[in-house]
Amino acid sequence: MDINNTMHLNGVKLDTLLLGIADLKDGQCVQDNRSRLFTAFAGSLDNNSPAICIAKCAVLAKDDPIATPGFAFAGVQYGTECFCGQCTLPKKVYLPAESCNMPCRGNANLTCGEVIQ
């Protein structure tokens, strides 16, 4: 895991729980990689926080022009970055909460992932 970084996973919605991943917790810290666990980049946000990122991902258009907008997952990273995705993540990428310790730009009382390690 030499080219990895971490992100918080936020925004677990009811439809994801119905898929049998109820063990995935809101705020779960996970190991990301350069190819990205969530490939839809919602932007680098000066006001980033888990709630802001979730809101962005909820309305972000997908690559498929006929798909309903919105993503099931939102991930905050590096304090300002917001990523969105549809995929569930394997437990092997889960990390302890203390691995994600960079303050969110929009709310320094919350954490928004970490830098590349």
DAVEN-V205235 format. One record per pair of residues at least 12 apart in sequence whose C-alpha atoms are under 10 Angstrom apart, sorted by the first residue. I is the first residue (numbers start at 0). J is the second residue. If there is no record, write none. Layout:
i = [I;I]
j = [J;J]
This chain:
i = [0;0;0;0;1;1;1;2;2;2;2;2;2;3;3;3;3;3;3;3;3;3;3;3;4;4;4;4;4;4;4;4;4;4;4;4;4;4;4;5;5;5;5;5;5;5;5;5;5;5;5;5;5;5;5;5;5;5;5;5;5;6;6;6;6;6;6;6;6;6;6;6;6;6;6;6;6;6;6;6;6;6;6;6;6;6;6;6;7;7;7;7;7;7;7;7;7;7;7;7;7;7;7;7;7;7;7;7;7;7;7;7;7;8;8;8;8;8;8;8;8;8;8;8;8;8;8;8;8;8;8;8;8;8;9;9;9;9;9;9;9;9;9;9;9;9;9;9;9;9;9;9;10;10;10;10;10;10;10;10;10;10;10;10;10;10;10;10;11;11;11;11;11;11;11;11;11;12;12;12;12;13;14;15;15;15;15;15;18;19;20;20;20;20;22;23;23;23;23;23;25;25;25;26;26;26;26;26;26;26;26;26;27;27;27;27;27;27;27;27;28;28;28;28;28;28;28;28;28;28;28;28;28;28;28;28;29;29;29;29;29;29;29;29;29;29;29;29;29;30;30;30;30;30;30;30;30;30;31;31;31;31;31;32;32;33;35;35;36;36;36;36;36;36;36;36;36;37;37;37;37;37;37;37;37;37;37;37;37;38;38;38;38;38;39;39;39;39;39;39;39;39;39;39;39;39;39;40;40;40;40;40;40;40;40;40;41;41;41;41;41;41;41;41;41;41;41;41;42;42;42;42;42;42;43;43;43;43;43;43;43;43;43;44;44;44;44;44;44;44;44;45;45;45;45;45;45;46;46;46;46;46;46;46;47;47;47;47;47;47;47;47;47;47;47;47;47;47;48;48;48;48;48;48;48;48;48;48;48;48;48;48;48;48;48;49;49;49;49;49;49;49;49;49;49;49;50;50;50;51;51;51;51;52;52;52;52;52;52;52;52;52;53;53;53;53;53;53;53;53;53;53;54;54;54;55;55;55;55;55;55;56;56;56;56;56;56;56;56;56;56;56;57;57;57;57;57;57;58;59;61;61;61;69;69;69;70;70;70;70;70;71;71;71;71;71;72;72;72;72;73;74;74;75;75;75;75;75;75;76;76;76;76;76;76;76;76;76;76;76;77;77;77;77;77;77;77;77;77;77;77;77;78;78;78;78;78;78;78;78;78;78;78;78;78;78;78;79;79;79;79;79;79;79;80;80;80;80;81;96;96;97;97;97;98;98;99;99;99;99;100;100;100;101;101]
j = [30;31;32;116;32;115;116;30;31;32;33;115;116;29;30;31;32;33;34;35;113;114;115;116;29;30;31;32;33;35;76;77;98;99;112;113;114;115;116;28;29;30;31;32;74;75;76;77;92;93;94;98;99;100;101;111;112;113;114;115;116;26;27;28;29;30;31;36;73;74;75;76;77;78;80;81;82;93;94;98;99;100;101;110;111;112;113;114;24;25;26;27;28;29;30;31;49;73;74;75;76;77;81;93;94;96;98;99;100;110;111;112;113;23;24;25;26;27;28;29;37;49;53;72;73;74;75;76;82;83;88;93;111;112;23;24;25;26;27;28;48;49;50;52;53;71;72;73;74;75;83;111;24;25;26;49;50;52;53;54;56;57;70;71;72;73;74;83;23;24;25;26;27;53;71;72;73;25;70;71;72;71;71;71;72;85;86;87;87;87;87;88;89;90;90;87;88;89;90;93;49;72;73;49;73;74;75;96;99;110;111;112;74;92;93;94;95;96;99;112;74;75;76;92;93;94;95;96;97;98;99;100;110;111;112;113;74;88;89;90;91;92;93;94;95;96;98;99;112;91;92;93;94;95;98;99;112;113;76;92;93;112;115;92;115;115;82;84;74;82;83;84;85;86;87;88;92;70;72;73;74;81;82;83;84;85;86;87;88;82;83;84;85;86;56;59;60;61;62;70;73;74;81;82;83;84;85;56;59;73;74;80;81;82;83;84;53;55;56;59;60;73;74;75;80;81;82;83;55;79;80;81;82;83;75;76;77;78;79;80;81;82;104;75;78;79;80;81;103;104;105;78;79;80;103;104;105;78;79;80;103;104;105;106;75;76;77;78;79;80;81;102;103;104;105;106;107;111;74;75;76;78;79;80;81;102;103;104;105;106;107;108;109;110;111;73;74;75;76;81;103;105;106;109;110;111;73;75;105;73;75;81;105;72;73;74;75;79;80;81;82;83;69;70;71;72;73;74;75;81;82;83;69;70;73;69;70;73;81;82;83;68;69;70;71;72;73;74;81;82;83;84;69;70;71;72;73;83;70;83;83;84;85;83;84;85;82;83;84;85;86;83;84;85;86;87;84;85;86;87;85;111;112;99;103;110;111;112;113;99;100;101;102;103;110;111;112;113;114;115;99;100;101;102;103;104;110;111;112;113;114;115;99;100;101;102;103;104;105;106;107;109;110;111;112;113;114;101;102;103;104;105;111;112;103;104;111;112;111;110;112;110;112;113;112;113;111;112;113;114;112;113;114;113;114]
